[in-house]
């Protein structure tokens, strides 16, 4: 008989509690454990949560704990693999569950838990939740000896018909690396047509989790969201099925083996040895399989040997290893039930690169980012990086390993803003050090003019972030930023370390937190170091959230990416924000990686109403090796080196601008200031402009649109605009030859009579 569990303690008849200490065979059986998760570093911390495990894996369902990003309770928030010694690894995911309609706001009033089966052979749990007028039921199944969590979700519509929905399973790893749907690695979002495979994999050296999603027609967020595009008729239903496969290493061969079984495909085997040109076997080789020249899967071997099952078909295959140059690519045709040998014997051992980066004008060392433009870029990311950063303590110097061969390296120090990246060529020789030097011609020094730049939306290694505190600082300094900043989701865990690292370099640190309900994300800054959030973003309203941000010390609260599906302003339009609009919000974000045009237009609308809601800017970077810190940034005028509060207060006063490249130096007026105008007086505003890419144009914008425009030539320009003789506002839009823009906050105009003017 099935008994429901409504957020109350379950009886012992429905929970088998197993000891964490004991023989390995004790864990071979499936068990359901209630209470705080047994998974190290797990996020399910409530006594109402459930953890289900066998001898291969464990996963936790947040029944009482708050899931990330304001998702409704009743979902997977922790997954661990079982290590070689039989213990559980640390938590590998931030979130892995069903999402209805592409991370849009999630109105939710209840969740119900039913234990359908609790035996040593299998555990089955059903969780029912509401998504406004849609009932969402997900069934989680785990069998003894299985490395897969089977999930089936049914959406049943009890309201009006819904169209153009994107729903499906997601996998947001907690760190590690990402292997996208084969053939779609360069697409953050894309309709998927007849893919080579229907899965996404998060991985590292000692784990891998694959989301198998046979229903998918669309991918989002670099394949972390695998959706089907669908409608939902009134009283209609739709179901989705998938699997989360959990592995104890970065060897992905079990993933393709599971696909073969799931799809009942005909298959064969490829096996062989991997050696260097000197005849030495690689201790831990890898063999990468391509399909139509696109990465398809890889296998990690041992002691120079490998073996992998593949579906029948034609492939291209090469061998590699950590730091090693790839072998030549071989064409292979896999035949049904045939095991064929393919040895590799042409790998080259790694070499080392030592590089020093300096400022051409001052000869001082520069923080820099080094990227491979041409040359070997490892597909398996724990075998080698394609992006490197100079050291924090030994400024301007970087040491790293590369596979032998010829390279072109891009060296960037404030690249695209204060200096152009420099390209240098390098030849890396096996087992030898290649010494390089790079001089960067810096074009401008904003701090000498009182301007300080920051990337005001940046993550470290909380939840899905994969950047340590140290590399966050290294990346932000290499971007030419003058303050450091972190805003992890609902966490301040990285504050103390980033402050310590920033202090060592005498760089101001702005501590923040990204408060993350399902209907909008908000950066609050600066907050007290390590201050703890007391609201529940999944439940509390906007007024409570902003009040809590102020309690933590926030001078400013920013609406992040306000018009994405779960952005605050888009949720306001859909009337799904608890509490509606709160006028005490301060800033509107121009986000570097999403369409920001509506945010620009909304800010200008506020200005036309006389409301000082100013810009903020950030990249939302989570992974500094594959994303770009400081791709856009906020330039803030503080005159001298600011502390966190002075920097933020200057932003609240509008003394700032957003830039994707161009640099603006106001000459006779400051953004955020007010110009008093007499009725017959002509007043002008003067600016010096610069772009290392070359300037293209500058526009003076007002309530009615473009007031005046000038075409520009060259890297620098001085411009003068006459302002309208009427109350209102004006702002600048500067564009360079690469279509990179800068958007200023407004200069306010106030028409006054002669007595007021005097």
PyMOL commands that set and color helices and strands:
alter all, ss='L'
color gray80, all
select helices_A, chain A and resi 12-14+24-27+68-70+253-263+381-383+446-449+469-478+495-504+542-551+568-573+597-608+644-652+754-757
alter helices_A, ss='H'
color red, helices_A
select strands_A, chain A and resi 4-5+31-34+50-53+57-62+75-81+93-95+98-99+111-118+122-131+134-143+148-157+162-170+172-173+177-179+190-191+199-204+207-212+218-220+225-232+237-247+267-276+286-291+294-300+305-311+313-320+330-334+339-341+344-347+351-359+369-374+387-389+397-402+405-412+422-428+433-440+451-454+483-486+508-517+520-525+556-560+587-591+614-618+633-637+656-659+663-666+674-677+684-690+695-702+705-711+716-722+728-736+741-744+747-751
alter strands_A, ss='S'
color yellow, strands_A
deselect
rebuild
show_as cartoon
